[in-house]
Amino acid sequence: MTGGPDAVLVLGEALVDLVPVAGDGGVRTAQFGGAPANVAVGLARLGTPVSYAGGLGGDGFARMIEERLGAAGVDLALCGRSDLPTALAVAEPDAGGTGYHFHLQDTATFRLPDLSARAAGFGAVYVGGLAAVVEPAAAAVRATALAAAEHSLLVVDPNVRQDRTLGADHGSAALRELCGLAHVVKASDEDLERLWPGADPEETCRKLAAGGRLVVLTRGARGSTAYTATEPPVSVAAPPVEVVNTIGAGDAFAAGLLSRMGALGSFTAAPDPQELRDMLSFASRVAASVCARAGTEPSLP
């Protein structure tokens, strides 16, 4: 399986998160990560056909990543491959969320294929995250996104990360451009505050939606809201859950949103209000399944 109107192409990074071991902050465990890779696994686990196009290296971490994606049922035929090492993200959880320090340079992770010629063969194309701003991946993401905007449903999740290895001005501009190209934008309130400083996230959503986009705003425990150009906003509360982990919850939400969109019959930026409510509710429950336990892999509600 590589493509089809019911399939999603996910383009972006798969890397390794180094996460503190509970009870011993000096020890870290290697964990499968990267927002696009998490979304690909989530889609596959939810029964949506998905092709992942990332850069896979020649080290043990790359083999772990490939095994995890393959075990979930993700098609890897479009991945780029090299002998370079895998990128690392050092997770720094605290009361305000999880911050990261990245080790990205000279890695296989950001040697992504340009799939602009393949975008039309999928019902939806998902891009975002670090690959959208880290070269040489960013050029491939932009080219593929331009093609998807013309021939498919382009879904953008900016997934903004603050880190000294990223040029803030360039990265913000690239992500704002992708949001402008998108048919669907899924973003947290923090993402929008960082991309449009000083602007209210809800107002940013309305402006993006006015261009004919479906814009989904997530606020963690405060739930989610969908904005369109023609209908009033639709909001859904977050399911109550005893939070064990928040890493990957936003990615699980994105996977749930896309999976439900495909299950409703077509990938579209113009669902009716009841379909929107159903999509948000399903995505929220998928995200809650990640928050309720360790790890980033969602389960079907």
N, C-alpha and C positions, 0 to 999 in steps of 0.2 A: 504494500500500500504506500503510494507516494502521491498524495493529492486527491482531489475530488470535491464536489460542492458541499459535502458534509464534513470535510476535514479542515483542520486548522494547521497553518504553518507558524511555528514559533521560532523566531530568530533572536539570538542573544547568547549571553554567557552561561556556562556551567562551570562552577568553581568549587573550592573547598572552604567551608567556614570552620575556623578554629574556635571552638566554643568552650568556655570554662566548665569544668566538671563540678557538679554540685558538691559543696562541702570542701572543695580544695581549689581555691582560686588560682593557684600556681600551676595547675595541670589543665591542659586543653585537649579536647577530643576533636578529631577530624570528622566533619559532617558535610554531606552532600548539600550544595547550595547554589546560589545564583537565581535571581527572580525568574528569568525566562525558563530555566531548567525546571524550577519548581512548578511553574504553570504547565509545562509540557507533561510532567508526571501527573499533576492533578487532573488534567484533561483525560489522559489515558485511564487513570483509575476511575474516572466518572463515566467512562464508556464512549468518549468522543475520539474519533480517529485523529491522530496528531502526528505531524512530522516535526522533529526538532533539528534545527540547523545551527550548530555551534562549532567551536573549535576544540577538538579533542587532541590531547598531547600523547607523549610516549612514556609517562611515568605511572607509578602505582596509583596515584590519585585519579588519573585519567581512566585507568581500568575500572576503578571503583565507580566513577561517574557513569561510564558506559554500561556497566552491569546494572546499576540502579535504573537508568533510563530504559534499558532493554527489558528488565524484569517487569517494569510497569506496563510495557506494551507500546513504547514510543518508537516510531520509525526513525532510524538514524542514517538513512541512505544519503541524506543531503548534508551531512556534517563535513566540515573541513578537518583535515588531519595533518599532524606534523610531529616531529620528535621533541618539540619544545616542552617545558614543564607547564604544569597547571597553575593558574592564578590562585592566590590565597586571600581570604578575608578574615581578619582577626576580630571576632565579635567582642563587644564591650557592653554587656547588658547592665542597666541600672534602673532606678525607679522611674525614669522618664522614657524608657524604651531601650532599644539596642543600637549602639553606635558601632562603626566599623573602621578599621584601618586596613588599607588594601595594599597588596603586593602584586602588581599587575604587569610590569614592564617585561618585555621579551618572553612572553608566555604564549602557548598555543591557544589559550582561551579566547584571545581577541583576533585570531586569524580566521575571520568568518567568510563564507562564500557570498558572493553577490548573486542573489536569487531573483533579480528583477525579471528575468525571463520565465520564472516559474510561478510568480505570484498569482497570475490569473487562473492557475490550476487548483486553487484552494478557495473554500468558502469564506475564510477569514485568515488574515495575517496579523500576528501579534508581535509587536516590537516594544523596546523600552529598556530601562535599566542602564547598567554601566556600558554595555556594548554600544549604546546610542551616542556615547560621548567620548569613549576611549578609542583612539586610532590604533591599528588600521580598521578595527571593526566598524567604527562610526560611518565610514564611507560606504561600506556594504549595507549597513542598516538603512542609511538614507536612500540609496539607490533602490533597494527593495521596497521601502516604504512609498517612494514616489510611484512605483509601478502598481503597488497594491491600492493606492489611493485612486488609481485610474481603473483598475480591473477587478478588484476584490473588495472586501470589507477590511479596512485598516483599523486595527485596534491598538491604541497607544497607552501604555502604563508608564509614566515617567519615572516612578520609583526613585526619587531624588536621593542621592547619598552625598553627605558633606564630608569631604576628606581632602587633605592637602595635596594628594596626588592628582586631583581633578582641577582643571582651570574653571573656576566658578563662572566667569563670564561666558566663555565658550560653551561650557556644558549647559548652562541655562538657555542660551540662545538656540542650541541644537534641539533641546527638549521642547522649547516653545514652538520651534518650527514643526516638529513632529506632531504636536498637539493641533497645530493649524492644518496639517494635512489629513488628520485622522477623521474617520467616520464615527468612531467610538473612543472616548477618553475615559479611562478609569483612573482616578487619582485620589490620594488622601488629602485632607485639609492641610497637612504639613507640606506635601508636595507643592500644592498651589501657592502656599505662602512663600515658599522658597523660589518658585519660578516667577511669581508676580508679587514682589515685596510691596507691602503697604496696601494691597488690595484685599478686600474681603473675599474669602474663598467661594462663598455662595454667589457673589456678584461675578467672579471670574467664570464660574460654571454657567451662569446665565448668558454671558457674552459668548462663550464657546458654543453653547447650545444654539444660540441665535443664528449661527452659520449653518444650521441643519445637522448638527452633531447630536449624538446621544452622549451625555456626560454623567458619569456616576461618581459621586463624591462619597468617600468612606471616612468615618470618624471613630473607628475602633468601637469601644463600648457604647458610643452614642448612636450607632446605627449607620445607615446609608441613605442617600437621596439621589434620585435620577432626574435629570433635567433634559427636556427636549425643546424644540423651537415652537411647538404648537400647543402643548398641554401643560397644565400646572405641574409643579414638581411632585414626585411620588416618593414618600419616605417609608422606611421599614426599620423597626427597632432591632437592635442586636439581640440574639438569643441569650438568655442568662446562662453563664457557664463559669465554673471554677477554673480560673486561668492558671495553667501550668507553664505555658510557653506562648510567646507572641511571634517568634521568628517564623516567617512563612505564611502568616495568617492573611496578609494582603494578597499574596500570590494565590493562595487557596480561594480567596474571594473572586479573583479574576478568572481562575479556572472554572469555578462554579457558574459565574455569570456567562461565560462563553459556552459552556456545556449546555446550560439551560436554554440559551438562545438558539443553539443548533437543534435541541430536542423539540423546541416549539415549531420547527418547520423550516426556518431559514435564518441566515445571519443577516440581520438588518439593523439599521440605525433608527428605525421608526416603528418600534413595537407599540401596541396600544397600551393604555394605562394598566389594564389588568395583567397583561403579559409582563409589563415592567415590574409590577408588584411581585408577581410570581418569580421572576428572575432574581430580584433583590433578596427575596426571602430564601430562595434556594442557595444563592451565593453566601448569604449570611450564615446559614446552617453549615455549609461546607467549611467556611472560615472557623466557625466555632469548634468543629471537629479537630482542627489543628491546635487551637488554644487549649483544648481540654487534655492534651497529653504531650509528651516530649516528641520532637521530630517535626518535619515539615510536610509529611505526606497526608493529604486529606482522606476522609472516608465518605462514602455515599450517605447522605442524610436518610 
